[in-house]
């Protein structure tokens, strides 16, 4: 597990946004580059011919972690790969999910409804909108001219929302940073449904849908209790558990999973990395952090999906390209390049989600990278070099 440097940004609303960088990954990649070549010219371009930014010659890549997790996950998944590709990873802690990032405020505002109180559904949307605004504060604070995004697993809705926000604000004078590339890796999009997902995901999605549609107090209590219990598990039970017992429980849990995931998760070294990456996941308790994140990750039908459909919709003369999954050549209006990376045997986030995002939301103007023999973890960890290269690549002219 890479040691991280934790940063804290005080936001305009008084809360703190925490994010992590991984200098050791960059040091390692620099050492490798120096060993392979002594005459690399870094005055104008990095080792991968990427455009220089204000991040010491490295292209900034924002990492949006899975559910439940925190920014430390980025060090386990792809910090080394991003560094080798000439980038610098910035992995944020979503509110309530990391060490110093504070929970969302509870929204109760006049005019939200006739009673003057925000509904559960309104609150979920505002929590997501608030996070996106927080990310723009981070971009402004860092002074980025360009950046890219990698969204993993439960970070899918956040990634789509950020992209939609960029497309809506990019013509404003206040938007000085260009979003270059977007990667979605085993990324959830519940608008595709839950067919093919494992039972835990199906049950969680059903619970979130019930809360969003019926405002059931009993369902809210159940999700709150689940979130709180996960806080206890991550804070106390897992750290105290012997690794041998952890491995036995883990091997039993994954016995019916894809072979590639079983191979990855049966390695004690990988489990140690996992334990390190979640050590501050629920430092603030599981509720409201995990509760709020579940309500965002497992919700369907976001309005930002409509924004993306409109922006990425085919032009009238593009219809002859509908059958070409990897044709992004008609992106002539400076839209960010989108890469979708999906394991064909994934049961956490089934392939139908990736196909839905590629075909319905991005109208096949994204690039689809499918790995027929891989599952969820084996794609996220095993294909990091590929999606890191996509994230840092310069846009094709």
C-alpha positions in Angstrom: 0.0 0.0 0.0 1.4 3.4 -1.0 1.8 6.0 1.7 -0.4 8.9 1.0 -0.1 12.6 1.7 -3.4 13.9 3.0 -4.5 17.4 2.1 -7.4 19.4 3.5 -9.2 22.2 1.7 -11.6 24.4 3.6 -14.7 24.9 1.5 -16.8 28.0 1.1 -19.5 26.4 3.2 -17.1 25.9 6.1 -16.7 22.1 5.6 -13.4 20.3 4.9 -12.7 18.4 1.8 -9.9 15.8 2.2 -7.9 14.4 -0.7 -4.8 12.3 -1.1 -1.7 12.3 -3.3 0.9 9.6 -3.6 4.4 11.0 -4.1 6.1 7.6 -3.8 4.3 6.5 -6.9 5.8 9.4 -8.8 9.2 8.9 -7.3 9.1 5.3 -8.4 8.0 6.2 -12.0 10.7 8.8 -12.2 13.4 6.3 -11.1 12.1 3.9 -13.7 12.3 6.6 -16.4 15.8 7.6 -15.4 16.9 4.0 -15.6 15.5 3.6 -19.1 16.6 6.9 -20.6 19.1 9.6 -19.7 18.1 12.2 -22.3 14.3 12.6 -21.8 13.4 16.2 -22.5 10.9 17.3 -19.9 10.9 21.0 -20.7 7.7 20.9 -22.8 6.4 17.4 -22.5 6.5 14.5 -20.0 7.6 10.9 -20.9 4.3 10.1 -22.5 4.1 13.2 -24.7 1.3 14.7 -22.5 0.6 18.4 -22.3 2.4 20.1 -19.4 0.2 21.5 -16.6 1.0 23.4 -13.5 1.4 20.1 -11.5 5.2 20.0 -12.0 4.8 18.5 -15.5 2.3 15.9 -14.5 -1.3 15.8 -15.7 -3.8 16.0 -12.8 -6.1 13.0 -12.5 -9.0 13.1 -10.1 -9.9 9.7 -8.6 -13.5 9.1 -7.4 -13.5 6.0 -5.2 -16.0 3.1 -5.0 -18.6 2.3 -2.3 -17.9 2.0 0.5 -14.4 3.3 0.5 -12.3 6.5 0.7 -9.5 8.2 -1.2 -6.8 5.9 0.0 -8.3 3.4 -2.4 -6.6 5.2 -5.2 -3.2 4.3 -3.9 -4.1 0.6 -4.0 -5.7 0.7 -7.4 -3.9 3.0 -9.8 -1.6 5.6 -8.3 1.5 3.8 -9.7 -0.1 3.3 -13.1 -1.2 7.0 -13.3 2.3 8.1 -12.3 3.9 5.9 -15.0 1.6 7.4 -17.6 2.8 10.9 -16.6 -0.1 11.9 -14.3 -0.6 12.7 -10.7 -3.5 11.2 -8.8 -5.7 13.2 -6.6 -8.1 10.9 -4.7 -10.8 12.7 -2.7 -12.7 11.4 0.3 -16.3 11.9 -0.2 -18.2 13.6 2.6 -18.3 11.4 5.7 -16.4 8.6 4.0 -12.8 9.5 4.8 -10.6 10.7 7.6 -11.2 14.5 7.5 -13.9 15.1 4.9 -17.0 16.2 6.8 -20.6 14.8 6.3 -23.0 16.7 4.2 -25.2 19.3 5.8 -28.8 18.4 6.2 -30.8 20.5 3.7 -34.0 22.1 5.0 -34.7 25.2 3.0 -37.8 27.3 2.3 -39.3 26.6 -1.1 -38.1 23.0 -1.5 -41.7 21.9 -1.1 -45.0 23.2 0.3 -44.0 22.3 3.8 -40.7 24.2 3.5 -38.6 21.1 4.0 -36.4 19.2 1.6 -37.7 15.8 0.7 -35.4 12.7 1.0 -35.0 12.7 -2.8 -34.3 16.5 -2.9 -31.7 16.0 -0.2 -29.9 13.2 -2.2 -29.7 15.4 -5.3 -28.4 18.4 -3.3 -25.8 16.2 -1.6 -24.5 15.2 -5.1 -24.7 18.7 -6.4 -22.8 20.0 -3.3 -20.0 17.5 -3.9 -19.7 18.5 -7.5 -19.4 22.2 -6.4 -16.8 21.1 -3.8 -14.8 19.4 -6.6 -14.8 22.6 -8.6 -13.5 24.4 -5.6 -10.6 21.9 -5.5 -9.9 22.4 -9.2 -9.8 26.2 -8.7 -7.7 25.9 -5.6 -5.1 23.8 -7.4 -5.1 26.1 -10.4 -5.5 23.3 -13.0 -5.7 24.2 -16.6 -6.5 20.7 -17.6 -7.5 17.6 -15.7 -9.0 14.1 -16.1 -11.2 11.9 -14.0 -11.2 8.2 -13.1 -14.5 7.0 -11.5 -14.5 3.5 -10.1 -17.4 1.3 -9.1 -19.7 3.3 -6.8 -18.1 6.5 -8.0 -20.0 6.2 -11.3 -22.9 8.6 -10.6 -20.4 11.2 -9.2 -18.3 10.9 -12.4 -21.3 11.4 -14.7 -22.5 14.3 -12.6 -19.1 16.0 -12.7 -18.9 15.6 -16.5 -22.4 17.0 -17.0 -21.6 19.9 -14.7 -18.5 20.7 -16.8 -20.4 20.6 -20.0 -22.9 23.0 -18.6 -20.4 25.5 -17.2 -17.5 25.2 -19.7 -18.6 28.4 -21.6 -18.7 30.5 -18.4 -15.7 32.8 -17.8 -15.3 31.3 -14.4 -14.6 27.8 -15.9 -10.9 28.0 -16.6 -10.0 24.3 -16.4 -10.6 21.9 -19.3 -11.8 18.4 -18.5 -9.7 16.3 -20.9 -10.6 12.6 -20.4 -13.1 10.6 -18.3 -12.6 6.9 -17.3 -15.4 4.8 -15.9 -14.1 1.6 -14.5 -16.6 -1.1 -13.4 -18.8 2.0 -12.7 -22.3 1.7 -11.4 -25.3 3.3 -13.1 -28.5 2.1 -11.5 -30.6 3.5 -14.4 -29.5 0.3 -16.2 -31.3 -1.8 -13.5 -29.9 -4.5 -11.2 -30.2 -7.6 -13.3 -27.0 -9.6 -13.1 -25.8 -8.0 -9.9 -25.2 -10.0 -6.7 -27.8 -10.2 -4.0 -26.2 -7.6 -1.8 -26.3 -5.0 -4.5 -29.9 -5.9 -5.5 -31.1 -5.6 -1.9 -29.3 -2.3 -1.4 -30.6 -0.8 -4.6 -34.2 -1.9 -3.7 -33.9 -0.3 -0.3 -32.6 3.0 -1.8 -35.4 3.0 -4.3 -38.0 2.5 -1.6 -36.6 5.4 0.4 -36.5 7.6 -2.6 -40.0 6.9 -3.8 -42.1 6.2 -0.7 -40.1 8.1 2.0 -40.6 5.0 4.2 -39.3 5.7 7.7 -38.8 2.0 8.2 -36.6 1.8 5.1 -34.6 4.8 6.2 -34.1 3.2 9.6 -32.9 -0.1 8.0 -30.4 1.7 5.8 -29.2 3.9 8.7 -28.7 0.8 10.9 -26.8 -0.9 8.0 -24.6 2.1 7.6 -23.9 2.3 11.3 -23.1 -1.4 11.5 -20.7 -1.0 8.6 -19.0 1.8 10.6 -18.5 -0.6 13.5 -17.2 -3.3 11.2 -14.6 -1.1 9.4 -13.6 0.7 12.6 -13.4 -2.1 15.1 -14.0 -5.7 13.8 -11.8 -5.8 10.7 -8.8 -4.2 12.3 -9.0 -6.6 15.2 -9.5 -9.7 13.1 -6.6 -12.1 12.5 -5.6 -12.3 8.9 -6.1 -16.0 8.8 -9.7 -15.6 9.9 -10.1 -12.8 7.4 -8.8 -14.9 4.6 -11.1 -17.8 5.6 -14.2 -15.6 5.6 -13.1 -13.9 2.4 -12.5 -17.2 0.5 -15.9 -18.4 1.5 -17.6 -15.2 0.3 -15.9 -15.2 -3.1 -16.2 -18.9 -3.8 -18.9 -18.4 -6.4 -17.3 -15.3 -8.0 -15.3 -15.1 -11.3 -12.0 -17.0 -11.3 -10.0 -13.9 -11.9 -11.5 -12.2 -8.9 -11.0 -15.3 -6.7 -7.3 -15.4 -7.7 -6.8 -11.7 -6.9 -8.7 -11.8 -3.6 -7.2 -15.0 -2.3 -3.8 -13.4 -2.3 -2.9 -12.3 1.3 -0.8 -9.3 0.0 -3.9 -8.0 -1.8 -6.0 -8.3 1.3 -3.4 -6.4 3.3 -3.6 -3.6 0.7 -7.4 -3.6 1.0 -7.2 -3.3 4.8 -4.8 -0.4 4.5 -6.9 1.3 1.9 -10.1 1.3 4.1 -8.4 2.1 7.4 -10.1 5.6 7.6 -13.2 4.7 5.6 -15.6 5.1 8.4 -13.5 7.2 10.8 -16.5 9.5 11.3 -18.9 6.6 11.8 -21.0 4.9 9.1 -24.0 7.1 9.4 -24.5 9.6 7.8 -21.5 9.1 5.6 -22.1 5.6 4.3 -25.9 6.2 4.3 -25.6 9.4 2.1 -23.1 7.7 -0.3 -25.4 4.7 -0.7 -28.3 7.0 -1.5 -26.3 8.6 -4.3 -24.5 5.5 -5.6 -27.6 3.3 -5.8 -30.1 5.8 -7.2 -31.5 5.6 -10.7 -32.7 8.3 -13.1 -30.5 11.3 -12.5 -31.1 14.4 -14.5 -27.4 14.6 -15.4 -27.9 11.6 -17.6 -30.3 13.6 -19.8 -27.7 16.4 -20.1 -25.1 13.9 -21.3 -27.4 12.3 -23.8 -28.1 15.7 -25.3 -24.4 16.7 -25.4 -23.1 13.4 -26.7 -26.1 12.7 -29.0 -25.1 11.9 -32.6 -25.3 14.6 -35.2 -27.5 13.9 -38.2 -24.5 12.8 -40.3 -23.2 10.5 -37.7 -25.8 7.8 -38.0 -23.6 5.5 -40.2 -21.3 5.1 -37.2 -23.9 3.6 -34.9 -22.6 0.1 -35.1 -19.0 1.0 -34.3 -18.5 0.7 -30.6 -15.1 2.2 -30.5 -15.6 5.1 -33.0 -15.0 8.4 -31.2 -13.8 10.2 -34.4 -17.0 12.3 -34.6 -16.2 14.1 -31.3 -15.5 17.3 -33.2 -17.0 19.7 -30.6 -14.3 19.4 -28.0 -16.2 17.0 -25.8 -14.1 15.2 -23.2 -13.1 11.7 -24.3 -14.9 9.0 -22.4 -13.5 5.5 -21.8 -15.6 2.7 -20.3 -13.7 -0.3 -18.8 -15.8 -3.3 -17.8 -15.2 -6.9 -16.8 -17.5 -9.3 -18.6 -17.9 -11.5 -15.5 -18.5 -8.6 -13.0 -21.4 -9.4 -10.6 -20.8 -6.3 -8.4 -21.6 -4.0 -11.2 -22.9 -6.1 -14.1 -21.8 -5.5 -17.7 -25.3 -4.2 -18.5 -24.4 -1.0 -16.7 -21.4 -0.3 -18.8 -23.3 -1.1 -22.0 -26.2 1.2 -20.9 -23.8 4.1 -20.2 -22.0 3.5 -23.5 -25.0 3.0 -25.7 -27.8 5.0 -24.1 -26.1 7.9 -22.2 -23.1 8.5 -24.5 -24.8 7.3 -27.7 -21.8 5.1 -28.5 -19.5 8.2 -28.6 -17.5 6.7 -25.7 -14.9 4.1 -26.2 -15.8 0.7 -24.7 -13.1 -1.6 -23.3 -14.5 -5.0 -22.4 -12.6 -7.8 -20.7 -14.6 -11.0 -21.1 -12.7 -13.1 -18.6 -12.4 -10.5 -15.8 -14.7 -9.6 -12.9 -14.9 -6.5 -10.7 -11.7 -6.4 -8.7 -9.6 -8.0 -11.4 -10.6 -5.2 -13.8 -10.1 -2.3 -11.4 -6.7 -3.6 -10.3 -5.6 -5.6 -13.3 -6.3 -3.1 -16.0 -5.1 0.1 -14.3 -2.3 0.6 -16.8 -4.9 0.8 -19.6 -7.3 3.2 -18.0 -4.4 5.3 -16.6 -3.1 5.6 -20.1 -6.5 6.7 -21.4 -6.9 9.2 -18.6 -3.5 10.9 -19.3 -3.7 10.7 -23.1 -3.9 13.9 -25.2 -7.1 14.2 -27.1 -6.9 13.0 -30.7 -7.2 15.8 -33.2 
